[in-house]
Amino acid sequence: MDDLILIGERVLDLSDRGALIACDEEMAVGEELMVSLRTPWLGPTVVLLAEVTRVIEGWRDGDPGYCVGVRFIELDEGVRRELWGRLQPFPTVRSSRRHAPDYATSCRHIHAGF
């Protein structure tokens, strides 16, 4: 526990599978971290093990700054259901970034039209 460092204090997006966390420290895909969630609507503090699955550098339009996407690992199904239930009153947030085009599907549609 002596080598723990605080990487950030704000969760930008949260689901029962993972979170988007604003970071003050540089992270790399594959790194594991402990996420501590302390919010009034979640009840007591929840500590979860997570893995960095995406690093957002903050250079693109619509990026919220330097942050990491994490997926929760070794999360008990009961805890996952509880987290999902507590998130239900909040609206689903859609991505503000444009998704990359799916060229394979486009080619199939073009080919089907001929």
CYANA upper distance limits for C-alpha pairs under 8 A (distance plus 0.5 A):
  6 LEU  CA     25 GLU  CA      8.34
  7 ILE  CA     23 CYS  CA      5.80
  7 ILE  CA     24 ASP  CA      5.84
  7 ILE  CA     25 GLU  CA      5.43
  7 ILE  CA     26 GLU  CA      8.31
  8 GLY  CA     21 ILE  CA      7.39
  8 GLY  CA     22 ALA  CA      6.25
  8 GLY  CA     23 CYS  CA      4.92
  8 GLY  CA     24 ASP  CA      5.80
  8 GLY  CA     25 GLU  CA      7.70
  9 GLU  CA     21 ILE  CA      8.30
  9 GLU  CA     22 ALA  CA      7.60
  9 GLU  CA     23 CYS  CA      8.04
 10 ARG  CA     21 ILE  CA      6.47
 10 ARG  CA     22 ALA  CA      6.05
 10 ARG  CA     23 CYS  CA      8.40
 11 VAL  CA     19 ALA  CA      7.29
 11 VAL  CA     20 LEU  CA      6.41
 11 VAL  CA     21 ILE  CA      5.05
 11 VAL  CA     22 ALA  CA      6.84
 12 LEU  CA     19 ALA  CA      7.91
 12 LEU  CA     20 LEU  CA      5.85
 12 LEU  CA     21 ILE  CA      6.15
 12 LEU  CA     22 ALA  CA      7.12
 13 ASP  CA     19 ALA  CA      5.92
 13 ASP  CA     20 LEU  CA      5.46
 13 ASP  CA     21 ILE  CA      7.77
 13 ASP  CA     93 VAL  CA      8.39
 14 LEU  CA     18 GLY  CA      6.65
 14 LEU  CA     19 ALA  CA      4.89
 14 LEU  CA     20 LEU  CA      7.04
 15 SER  CA     19 ALA  CA      6.62
 15 SER  CA     83 LEU  CA      8.23
 15 SER  CA     84 TRP  CA      7.42
 15 SER  CA     87 LEU  CA      7.71
 16 ASP  CA     80 ARG  CA      6.04
 16 ASP  CA     81 ARG  CA      7.95
 16 ASP  CA     83 LEU  CA      6.10
 16 ASP  CA     84 TRP  CA      5.59
 16 ASP  CA     87 LEU  CA      8.45
 17 ARG  CA     71 ARG  CA      6.32
 17 ARG  CA     72 PHE  CA      6.19
 17 ARG  CA     80 ARG  CA      8.01
 18 GLY  CA     50 ALA  CA      8.12
 18 GLY  CA     69 GLY  CA      7.84
 18 GLY  CA     70 VAL  CA      5.86
 18 GLY  CA     71 ARG  CA      4.58
 18 GLY  CA     72 PHE  CA      5.58
 19 ALA  CA     69 GLY  CA      6.33
 19 ALA  CA     70 VAL  CA      5.91
 19 ALA  CA     71 ARG  CA      7.12
 19 ALA  CA     72 PHE  CA      8.47
 20 LEU  CA     67 CYS  CA      7.26
 20 LEU  CA     68 VAL  CA      6.19
 20 LEU  CA     69 GLY  CA      4.96
 20 LEU  CA     70 VAL  CA      6.86
 21 ILE  CA     67 CYS  CA      5.88
 21 ILE  CA     68 VAL  CA      5.89
 21 ILE  CA     69 GLY  CA      6.94
 21 ILE  CA     70 VAL  CA      8.23
 22 ALA  CA     64 PRO  CA      8.40
 22 ALA  CA     65 GLY  CA      7.68
 22 ALA  CA     66 TYR  CA      6.68
 22 ALA  CA     67 CYS  CA      4.73
 22 ALA  CA     68 VAL  CA      7.15
 23 CYS  CA     66 TYR  CA      6.47
 23 CYS  CA     67 CYS  CA      5.45
 23 CYS  CA     68 VAL  CA      7.42
 24 ASP  CA     66 TYR  CA      8.21
 27 MET  CA     31 GLU  CA      7.60
 27 MET  CA     52 VAL  CA      8.22
 27 MET  CA     55 VAL  CA      7.70
 27 MET  CA     68 VAL  CA      7.92
 28 ALA  CA     52 VAL  CA      7.31
 28 ALA  CA     54 ARG  CA      8.45
 28 ALA  CA     55 VAL  CA      7.27
 29 VAL  CA     51 GLU  CA      8.21
 29 VAL  CA     52 VAL  CA      5.44
 29 VAL  CA     53 THR  CA      5.71
 29 VAL  CA     54 ARG  CA      6.33
 29 VAL  CA     55 VAL  CA      7.12
 30 GLY  CA     51 GLU  CA      6.39
 30 GLY  CA     52 VAL  CA      5.74
 30 GLY  CA     53 THR  CA      6.77
 31 GLU  CA     51 GLU  CA      6.20
 31 GLU  CA     52 VAL  CA      5.95
 32 GLU  CA     49 LEU  CA      7.65
 32 GLU  CA     50 ALA  CA      6.13
 32 GLU  CA     51 GLU  CA      4.90
 32 GLU  CA     52 VAL  CA      6.84
 33 LEU  CA     49 LEU  CA      6.45
 33 LEU  CA     50 ALA  CA      5.85
 33 LEU  CA     51 GLU  CA      6.76
 33 LEU  CA     52 VAL  CA      8.24
 34 MET  CA     47 VAL  CA      7.07
 34 MET  CA     48 LEU  CA      6.12
 34 MET  CA     49 LEU  CA      5.17
 34 MET  CA     50 ALA  CA      6.52
 35 VAL  CA     46 VAL  CA      8.49
 35 VAL  CA     47 VAL  CA      6.03
 35 VAL  CA     48 LEU  CA      5.59
 35 VAL  CA     49 LEU  CA      6.71
 35 VAL  CA     50 ALA  CA      7.20
 36 SER  CA     45 THR  CA      7.12
 36 SER  CA     46 VAL  CA      6.12
 36 SER  CA     47 VAL  CA      4.84
 36 SER  CA     48 LEU  CA      6.90
 37 LEU  CA     42 LEU  CA      8.45
 37 LEU  CA     45 THR  CA      6.05
 37 LEU  CA     46 VAL  CA      5.61
 37 LEU  CA     47 VAL  CA      6.85
 38 ARG  CA     42 LEU  CA      7.58
 38 ARG  CA     43 GLY  CA      8.14
 38 ARG  CA     44 PRO  CA      7.20
 38 ARG  CA     45 THR  CA      5.03
 38 ARG  CA     46 VAL  CA      7.08
 39 THR  CA     43 GLY  CA      7.19
 39 THR  CA     44 PRO  CA      8.18
 39 THR  CA     45 THR  CA      7.74
 40 PRO  CA     44 PRO  CA      8.31
 41 TRP  CA     86 ARG  CA      7.67
 42 LEU  CA     46 VAL  CA      8.40
 42 LEU  CA     83 LEU  CA      8.05
 42 LEU  CA     86 ARG  CA      7.18
 48 LEU  CA     72 PHE  CA      7.18
 48 LEU  CA     73 ILE  CA      8.19
 48 LEU  CA     75 LEU  CA      7.68
 49 LEU  CA     72 PHE  CA      6.39
 49 LEU  CA     73 ILE  CA      6.16
 49 LEU  CA     74 GLU  CA      7.42
 49 LEU  CA     75 LEU  CA      8.13
 50 ALA  CA     70 VAL  CA      6.37
 50 ALA  CA     71 ARG  CA      5.88
 50 ALA  CA     72 PHE  CA      4.74
 50 ALA  CA     73 ILE  CA      5.78
 51 GLU  CA     70 VAL  CA      5.75
 51 GLU  CA     71 ARG  CA      5.95
 51 GLU  CA     72 PHE  CA      7.01
 51 GLU  CA     73 ILE  CA      7.37
 52 VAL  CA     68 VAL  CA      6.94
 52 VAL  CA     69 GLY  CA      6.39
 52 VAL  CA     70 VAL  CA      4.87
 52 VAL  CA     71 ARG  CA      7.16
 53 THR  CA     68 VAL  CA      7.96
 53 THR  CA     69 GLY  CA      6.16
 53 THR  CA     70 VAL  CA      5.82
 53 THR  CA     71 ARG  CA      7.14
 54 ARG  CA     68 VAL  CA      6.07
 54 ARG  CA     69 GLY  CA      5.34
 54 ARG  CA     70 VAL  CA      7.40
 55 VAL  CA     66 TYR  CA      8.14
 55 VAL  CA     67 CYS  CA      6.64
 55 VAL  CA     68 VAL  CA      5.03
 55 VAL  CA     69 GLY  CA      6.85
 56 ILE  CA     63 ASP  CA      7.80
 56 ILE  CA     65 GLY  CA      7.81
 56 ILE  CA     66 TYR  CA      6.09
 56 ILE  CA     67 CYS  CA      5.75
 56 ILE  CA     68 VAL  CA      6.36
 56 ILE  CA     69 GLY  CA      8.25
 57 GLU  CA     63 ASP  CA      8.46
 57 GLU  CA     65 GLY  CA      7.10
 57 GLU  CA     66 TYR  CA      5.22
 57 GLU  CA     67 CYS  CA      7.27
 58 GLY  CA     63 ASP  CA      5.52
 58 GLY  CA     64 PRO  CA      6.72
 58 GLY  CA     65 GLY  CA      4.52
 58 GLY  CA     66 TYR  CA      5.31
 58 GLY  CA     67 CYS  CA      7.96
 59 TRP  CA     63 ASP  CA      7.33
 59 TRP  CA     65 GLY  CA      7.95
 61 ASP  CA     97 ARG  CA      8.38
 62 GLY  CA     96 SER  CA      6.53
 62 GLY  CA     97 ARG  CA      6.56
 63 ASP  CA     97 ARG  CA      8.12
 75 LEU  CA     79 VAL  CA      7.23
 75 LEU  CA     80 ARG  CA      6.99
 76 ASP  CA     80 ARG  CA      6.75
 77 GLU  CA     81 ARG  CA      6.64
 78 GLY  CA     82 GLU  CA      6.69
 79 VAL  CA     83 LEU  CA      6.60
 80 ARG  CA     84 TRP  CA      6.58
 81 ARG  CA     85 GLY  CA      6.57
 82 GLU  CA     86 ARG  CA      6.75
 83 LEU  CA     87 LEU  CA      6.77
 84 TRP  CA     88 GLN  CA      6.98
102 ASP  CA    106 SER  CA      6.92
103 TYR  CA    107 CYS  CA      6.63
104 ALA  CA    108 ARG  CA      6.83
105 THR  CA    109 HIS  CA      6.77
106 SER  CA    110 ILE  CA      6.71
107 CYS  CA    111 HIS  CA      6.52
108 ARG  CA    112 ALA  CA      6.51
109 HIS  CA    113 GLY  CA      6.84
110 ILE  CA    114 PHE  CA      7.51
